[in-house]
Amino acid sequence: MHARMIHSLYGKQSPIPYGKKGQYILSVDRANLNKQLLTEAERYSNTKLNFDHKLQDWNAETGTMTFTNIAQVLEHILADLIVGCDGAFSAIRKQFLRRSRFNYSQTYIPHGYMELTMPPRDGDFAMKPNYLHIWPRNTFMMIALPNLTLIHIELLK
């Protein structure tokens, strides 16, 4: 996305760039990212997917991870590559925090949150692409991320 597109109360649209000309930010839908990661992982015969496992420990030097499985049995797994895509309460992030010289902060907003979707129009974008669309309104705002499959809308209050 190259800019925020601010929608006024009267319908005027005003772009506010994220940076200098040619600069942009990337926005990735977490559910689609997880689906794509799983699809790619399944392409490799040496990949094993373990669901219903909780990460307990990770050794960065050896790549050894310790999990408890659904039966609460400890399992030790050695990995060359670990991809952490596990959200706000990330077990991978928690393990990084145990390492020296790793800086991190997280703040929770006191706002409500709701997601809505809007389908494309005649196979085309329903709103201008490459913008984060924002409708600020006093005590709440609505934001939308357009793409060709749907428009992701969040209400923050």
C-alpha positions as CSV (number, residue, x, y, z in Angstrom):
1,M,0.0,0.0,0.0
2,H,1.4,3.3,-1.1
3,A,-0.8,5.5,1.2
4,R,-3.6,5.8,3.6
5,M,-6.9,7.0,1.9
6,I,-8.8,9.1,4.3
7,H,-12.6,9.2,3.6
8,S,-14.2,12.4,5.0
9,L,-17.7,12.6,6.4
10,Y,-18.7,14.2,3.1
11,G,-17.2,11.6,0.8
12,K,-13.9,13.4,-0.1
13,Q,-10.9,11.1,-0.4
14,S,-7.5,12.3,0.6
15,P,-4.4,10.1,0.2
16,I,-1.6,10.4,2.8
17,P,1.6,8.7,1.6
18,Y,3.4,6.3,3.9
19,G,6.8,7.7,2.9
20,K,8.7,9.2,-0.1
21,K,7.6,8.6,-3.7
22,G,8.0,4.9,-4.5
23,Q,7.9,3.8,-0.9
24,Y,5.1,1.6,0.4
25,I,4.1,-0.9,3.2
26,L,3.2,-4.5,2.7
27,S,0.0,-5.8,4.3
28,V,-0.6,-9.5,4.7
29,D,-3.7,-11.2,5.9
30,R,-2.7,-13.6,8.7
31,A,-5.2,-16.4,7.7
32,N,-4.0,-16.4,4.1
33,L,-0.4,-16.3,5.2
34,N,-0.9,-19.4,7.4
35,K,-2.7,-21.2,4.5
36,Q,0.2,-20.3,2.1
37,L,2.8,-21.4,4.6
38,L,1.1,-24.7,5.1
39,T,0.6,-25.2,1.3
40,E,4.3,-24.5,0.7
41,A,5.4,-26.7,3.6
42,E,3.4,-29.7,2.3
43,R,5.4,-29.5,-1.0
44,Y,8.5,-30.9,0.8
45,S,8.6,-34.5,1.7
46,N,11.0,-33.9,4.6
47,T,8.5,-31.5,6.3
48,K,6.4,-32.8,9.2
49,L,3.4,-30.8,10.4
50,N,2.6,-31.2,14.1
51,F,-0.7,-29.8,15.3
52,D,-2.0,-29.8,18.9
53,H,1.5,-29.3,20.2
54,K,2.5,-26.5,22.6
55,L,6.0,-25.1,22.4
56,Q,7.6,-25.2,25.9
57,D,11.3,-24.4,25.1
58,W,13.6,-23.7,22.2
59,N,17.4,-23.8,21.9
60,A,18.5,-21.3,19.3
61,E,22.0,-22.8,19.1
62,T,20.9,-26.4,18.4
63,G,17.5,-25.8,16.9
64,T,15.9,-28.2,19.4
65,M,12.3,-27.4,20.3
66,T,10.5,-29.0,23.2
67,F,6.7,-29.5,22.9
68,T,3.9,-31.0,24.9
69,N,1.5,-32.9,22.7
70,I,-2.2,-33.4,23.2
71,A,-1.5,-36.3,25.6
72,Q,0.8,-33.9,27.6
73,V,3.9,-35.9,26.7
74,L,7.1,-34.0,26.0
75,E,8.5,-34.3,22.5
76,H,11.9,-32.9,21.4
77,I,12.1,-31.9,17.7
78,L,15.2,-30.7,15.9
79,A,14.6,-28.1,13.1
80,D,16.8,-26.3,10.6
81,L,14.2,-23.6,10.1
82,I,11.4,-22.4,12.4
83,V,8.7,-20.0,11.1
84,G,6.8,-18.2,13.8
85,C,3.4,-17.1,12.5
86,D,1.4,-17.6,15.7
87,G,-0.1,-14.2,16.5
88,A,-0.3,-11.8,19.4
89,F,0.5,-14.3,22.1
90,S,3.3,-15.9,20.1
91,A,5.1,-18.8,21.8
92,I,8.1,-18.2,19.4
93,R,8.3,-14.6,20.5
94,K,8.2,-15.7,24.2
95,Q,11.2,-17.9,23.5
96,F,13.1,-15.0,21.8
97,L,12.4,-12.8,24.9
98,R,14.5,-15.2,27.0
99,R,17.6,-14.4,24.9
100,S,19.9,-11.5,25.7
101,R,19.9,-8.4,23.6
102,F,16.4,-9.1,22.2
103,N,14.2,-6.0,22.5
104,Y,10.5,-6.1,22.2
105,S,7.4,-4.2,23.4
106,Q,3.7,-4.9,23.0
107,T,0.8,-2.7,23.9
108,Y,-2.9,-3.6,23.7
109,I,-5.4,-1.0,22.6
110,P,-8.6,-0.6,24.6
111,H,-10.7,-0.5,21.5
112,G,-13.3,-2.9,20.2
113,Y,-12.7,-4.8,17.0
114,M,-14.9,-6.3,14.3
115,E,-14.2,-7.6,10.8
116,L,-16.5,-7.3,7.8
117,T,-16.0,-8.3,4.2
118,M,-17.2,-6.7,0.9
119,P,-17.0,-8.6,-2.3
120,P,-15.4,-7.2,-5.5
121,R,-17.5,-5.5,-8.1
122,D,-17.7,-7.3,-11.5
123,G,-14.3,-9.0,-10.9
124,D,-12.6,-5.7,-10.1
125,F,-11.6,-3.8,-7.0
126,A,-14.6,-2.3,-5.1
127,M,-12.3,0.5,-3.9
128,K,-9.0,2.0,-5.1
129,P,-6.3,-0.6,-4.6
130,N,-2.9,0.0,-3.0
131,Y,-4.4,2.1,-0.2
132,L,-5.4,1.5,3.4
133,H,-8.8,3.1,3.4
134,I,-9.7,4.9,6.6
135,W,-13.0,6.4,7.8
136,P,-12.2,8.3,11.0
137,R,-15.3,9.3,13.0
138,N,-15.0,10.9,16.4
139,T,-14.9,7.9,18.8
140,F,-14.4,5.2,16.2
141,M,-12.9,4.5,12.9
142,M,-13.3,2.0,10.1
143,I,-10.4,0.7,8.0
144,A,-10.4,-1.4,4.9
145,L,-7.9,-3.4,2.9
146,P,-9.1,-3.9,-0.6
147,N,-8.2,-6.9,-2.7
148,L,-9.8,-8.8,-5.6
149,T,-11.4,-11.5,-3.4
150,L,-12.8,-9.3,-0.7
151,I,-12.4,-6.1,1.2
152,H,-11.3,-6.6,4.7
153,I,-12.9,-4.1,7.0
154,E,-12.1,-3.5,10.7
155,L,-14.2,-1.3,13.0
156,L,-12.2,0.1,15.9
157,K,-14.0,1.8,18.8
